[in-house]
Amino acid sequence: MSLITDEIRSSASEIYNGDDICQVKSKFLLTEMGLPNGLLPLQDIEECGYVKDTGFVWLKQKKKCQHKFEKIGRHVQYATEVTAYVELGKIKKLTGVKAKELLVWMSISDIYVDDPPTGKITFKSPTGFFRSFPVAAFQLEEEPVVAVKDNNEVAVKEVKDNNEVNVVNAVEVQEKCSIITASRPAKNQSLNYQQILHEMKSINLKCIIYRIFIIFQNFANYTDPPSIVI
C-alpha cells in the first residue's frame, strides 16, 4: 500500500515528474540537508515530492533497483517507492531501502551524520542494528563545469591565435607574390622591348646599306686614278 496519499500530495510544497528533474531535485535536497548527494541512486524516477512543513519526501521509480557502493563494497536495494522524513543531517522513518549484511537483506530506517562532523555516516535498522561508513563513500563527484569552461576558453584562444597567425602568413605570402609580380615585366612591356629591338636592327641595316651605296657612288664618279710613282 502506498504511503503517498491524496492529502500528502495536496500539501506538498514541490512535486516533479520525470527522471532528469527528479535526479537533480533529490540530490539538491540531500545536499541542502547536509547529507551526501549519492545516498539515493534511484533509476528512471517517475515522480518525486517534498512537503516542507513536515519534511516528508517521496520518490517513485519504474521498478526496484540495486546499487553497489564501490568504495565500501556494499549492496543496497531501492523499492519502486521510497519515502522518508528529512531534516538537517538526518533521514528518519525511511521506507523502501534495504542493505545487504552478509547474506541477509536488512531494512534501513534511519540515516544520520555525526554532529559535530567526524566524516562518518551511520545507517540504522528498525531492530537497532547499525553500521557507520565514511561520508565520502556516498558522495558523488560534481561535474567540473568551471574546468570545462576554462578549457573551452583556452581552446577558443588557441583557435583565435592560430587564425591570427594564418592571417599574418597570408599577408606575408600576398606581399611576396606582389614583389615577385612587380619584378616581372608585363606582357605588353615585353612586347615593347621586342618591337624597339626590331626597329634598332632595321635602322642598323639601313645605315649599312646606305654606307655601301655611298662607297659605290664615289667609286663610280672617280675619273682620275692616282699617278703611280716609281
Sequence and secondary structure as in RCSB ss.txt:
>XXXX:A:sequence
MSLITDEIRSSASEIYNGDDICQVKSKFLLTEMGLPNGLLPLQDIEECGYVKDTGFVWLKQKKKCQHKFEKIGRH
VQYATEVTAYVELGKIKKLTGVKAKELLVWMSISDIYVDDPPTGKITFKSPTGFFRSFPVAAFQLEEEPVVAVKD
NNEVAVKEVKDNNEVNVVNAVEVQEKCSIITASRPAKNQSLNYQQILHEMKSINLKCIIYRIFIIFQNFANYTDP
PSIVI
>XXXX:A:secstr
  S  HHHHHH SEEEESHHHHHHHHHHHHHHTTS TTS   SSEEEEEEETTTTEEEEEESS EEEEETTTTEE
EEEEEEEEEEEETTEEEEEEEEEEEETTEEEE  EEEE SS  SEEEEE TTS EEEEEGGGG      HHHHHH
HHHHHHHHHHHHHHHHHHHHHHHHHHHHHHHHHS  HHHHHHHHHHHHHHHHHHHHHHHHHHHHHHHHHHH  S 
     
